[in-house]
Amino acid sequence: MIPDGWTLYSFGDIVVKSQYGLSIPSSLDGQYYIFKMNNFKDGKMNPRKVDKVNLSDADLEKFMLNHGDILINRTNSIDLVGKTGVFDLEGVFTFASYLVRFQVNRTIANPFFVNFFFNWSESQQRLKEIATLGVSQANINPTALQKYFKILLPPLLEQCRIAEVLGVWDESIDLLERLIGKTRSRKQGLMQQLLTGKKRFKEFESSEWRTIKLSDFFTEISKKNTNNEDLIVLSCSKVYGIVPQSSIFAKRIASEDTKRYKIVEANNLVYDPMLLWDASIGFVESVNRGVISPAYNTFKYKGSYDVLPYFRYLFKSYEFKEIYKVISQGTNVRRRKAPAKTFLSIEFEFPQSVPEQEKIAAVLSAADEEISTLEKQLAAYKQQKLGLMQQLLTGRIRI
């Protein structure tokens, strides 16, 4: 049911101009910025890491973006086709060939409202239905888009107010994302200082640090699941750590027979020798007992588990990530192998005071908790925005 005062249009009814983008290749010494699909997200333009091109004055005049221009990704994977953003930046920018620029009749439509409408989940689903599927890509024909995509518009003033309200949520989301980025950077700086002894707590300044090897703390283990016990199959991930395979993959990757797999227990250390250079390493924390691919290297901690939190941060530190690259061997850059023996021979500076180790881990853990709190708040804001879009873009709630 169409709300009072609202009108259902075909998209083409409100478009005054549509245009394909540039097919000119990027240039290291280019004069002008060119927007591509990866330069906008959730309807918003990001001017960072934008490529450059060289253009004639005639092409610049033809392809320069204007405030309020709507860009739609016409060719990409089915997940990305239909991705939409509105240009709202200062400066001279152009746009790439697989994007289409639309300019709307501003006596009928507010381009920022239209952008929110296109980024609404139901609209994105409609765009994918309009797309034609190829072998590896999907394509939206601009003519078909203008003919078959329907857009529901309230009176112009109400469009402006709805765009303002949703824009407030966007500003809050942007602010939180920037704050999370800064908090992560601050944590990385703390790790760099605290885990190398460059920054010390006053109460521990008299305590010594000494050079030791990982073999002083860890020993390699390789216990096979010879009885084919029905244990949770784990995977080693750079992003998620050591987690159940089912939480990463949609279907079971491991075979039903896991006799060759290694049994691991809580607090065992695991790394992928082919991907250690990319920091694919972590402790078993999600289960008390499980099995993992025999291709992984597995280790047991020799000492007290009280020190493990320190090592969780140490293994993700910048210094160790650089060491992983050095000890990984092979001619294939992305498939170099890091042997367990070489890993255990890594030397590093280590605080002798257990209370100092604990305090370092506690400070870094507090930074993690702060990031986690901000990320939960960000998720809540995004969920609130989705709810608002559902209500405001359908006229269920009126302004």
Secondary structure, 3 states (H helix, E strand, C coil): CCCCCCEEEEHHHHEEEEEECECCCCCCCCCEEEECHHHEECCEECCCCCEEECCCHHHHHHHCCCCCCEEEECEECCCCCCCEEECCCCCCEEEECCEEEEEECCCCCCHHHHHHHHHCHHHHHHHHHHCEECCCCEECCHHHHHHHCEEEECCHHHHHHHHHHHHHHHHHHHHHHHHHHHHHHHHHHHHHHHCCCCCCCHHHCCCCEEEEEHHHCEEEECCECCCCCCCEEEEEECCCEEEEHHHCCCCCCCCCCCCCCEEEECCCEEECCCCHHHCCEEEECCCCEEEECCCCEEEEECCCHHHHHHHHHHCCCHHHHHHHHHHCECCCHHHCECCHHHHHCCEEEEECCHHHHHHHHHHHHHHHHHHHHHHHHHHHHHHHHHHHHHHHCCCCCCC
